[in-house]
Amino acid sequence: MNLILLFNEDFTDDGRVRLAGRRLRHVLDVHRAEVGQELCVGLAGGMIGRGRVRRLDNETLEMTVAFDRQPPRPLPVTLLLALPRPKVLKRVLLAATSMGVKRIVLMNCFRVEKSFWKSPALAGDRLREPLVLGLEQARDTMLPEVLLRPRFKPFVEDELPALCADTTCLAAHPVAAAPCPRDLSGPVTLAIGPEGGFIPYEIDKLAERGFTPIFLGERILRVETAVPAVLSKLF
């Protein structure tokens, strides 16, 4: 981890934190920190700073912390993602969070397996875990908003118009005619379908809401590859 993400419950007083579990193990095994060493820290939803190690053993890490700078600017994109397989979902969420995406909508599509919506990966801490890992990787502190939308048509017809208002709306699609634009400056709403792509009905419904189908080239990419590939081209 390039940043130790802190939460309100980690604080024992205004300037001191106590950590255990995964973050402690990482500091011991990867950073190999010692008492007196400074580490990069960030307050979830807040600023970034430094933490000085005051106590470190196999049970507890204690630091005094101070914050002095803002996290990186968010990527101006809302990601509409057809719910992938649970193992893939973790990788995609981590990558998108690392790149600065702050709103992710996991939506249903015809080619999304119904069983995916019952996966434990969508519950509570399991869904939050890759988001935290993505922030730690990128030295960021602002957790993305993740929305679950298991019904495609009501979401596209009722919610999407307001969600994508005043943005450039794009839908990645293997057989689209338009190439992916580059170096955009304004906000974007980006839709990426499941393995196999959107079906024609779904592309038509997105087009009714102002989405332009785009392609990345001759190669057909997996979802976990397509997401960072498109984001890196757009911005």
C-alpha positions, 0 to 999 in steps of 0.5 A: 500500500502506498497510503495507509487509509485511516477511518474515524474509529482508528483514532484514540484522540485527535492526533493519534491512531491505533491499528491492527489486522491487515494494515499492521501486517502490511507495515510490518511485512512490506514497509518493515517500519520501525519506531520513529519512521514516517509513513504516508497516511490519509483520512477517509473522505479527507486529507493526506499527511504523514504518520510517525510510528510511536509503537510497533509490535506484532499486536499494535501499530500506534502513530501520531498523524498530521494532515497537510494536503488534499487528495488527487482530483477525481476523474470526471467520469461516471462508470456504468458497468454491467455486473461482471463475474465476482472474481473479475468485479474485485479487479475492476473496482480496484482498477477504477478506484485507483484511476480516480472514478468516484461513481460506479453503477453496477447494472444488469444486462441480458448477458449478466448471469442472474447468479452474479446478483446473489454473490457475497462480493456485493455485500457490505465489507466485501464490496468495500474492500477493493475500493479501499485497496484502490485508494491505498494504491493511488494515494487517494482518500475519497471512496467511490459511490457504488450503486447496484441496479439489477433492472436494466430498463427501469434504470436506463429509462427512469434514472439514467437521464438525470445521472448523465445530464450535461456529460459526454455519454459513451458506450464501449461496444465491439462493433461500434462505428466510432473510435474512442475519443481522446483527451476529453476535458468535460465530464463523461458517462461511460457504459461498458457491457458484459463479456460478449458486449451489449445486445442490440436492444441495450445499445438502442436504449442507451442511444435513446439516452444520448450514448454514442457507441465507441470501439477500441480497435480490432482486439476484443478485450476482457472487461478488466482490460477494457475499463482502464484502457478506455479511461486512459484514452478518454483522459 
